[in-house]
Amino acid sequence: MFIQKLKSEQGFTLIEMMIVMLVISVILIITIPNVAQHNANINNKGCQAYVKMVQAQVQAYQMDKNKIPTLDELKSAGYLNGDATSCGNTKTIKIDSSTGNVTIADSTTTTTTTNTTSQ
């Protein structure tokens, strides 16, 4: 009786399994590039927000000390924590010593945030 039950049960055929794998592969091929594109967009927006935050800290330092700081001065005075010289792996943050503008640059583009405080 037990042996007869095993023989009567049917499983998936090889063709059915291959069709399921094909459908899953097509879904992955469609979604992976979109996820990678959105990841780059999220990283860029995060860097832009970080530049604005550093610019705000430069302005706060200027109001307190009446001079334009360097990144090291901002870190040592407690205005910035951690690695304030970079945003991501390839982008570096710089403060213009004459204007106080914070820029972020990599090998292809440069983004500038303008200092709008009056002195």
Secondary structure, DSSP 8 states (H G I E B T S, - for coil): -HHHHHHH-----HHHHHHHHHHHHHHHHHHHHHHHHHHHHHHHHHHHHHHHHHHHHHHHHHHHHSS---HHHHHHTTSS-S-TTEETTTEEEEE-TTT--EEEE-SS-EEEE------
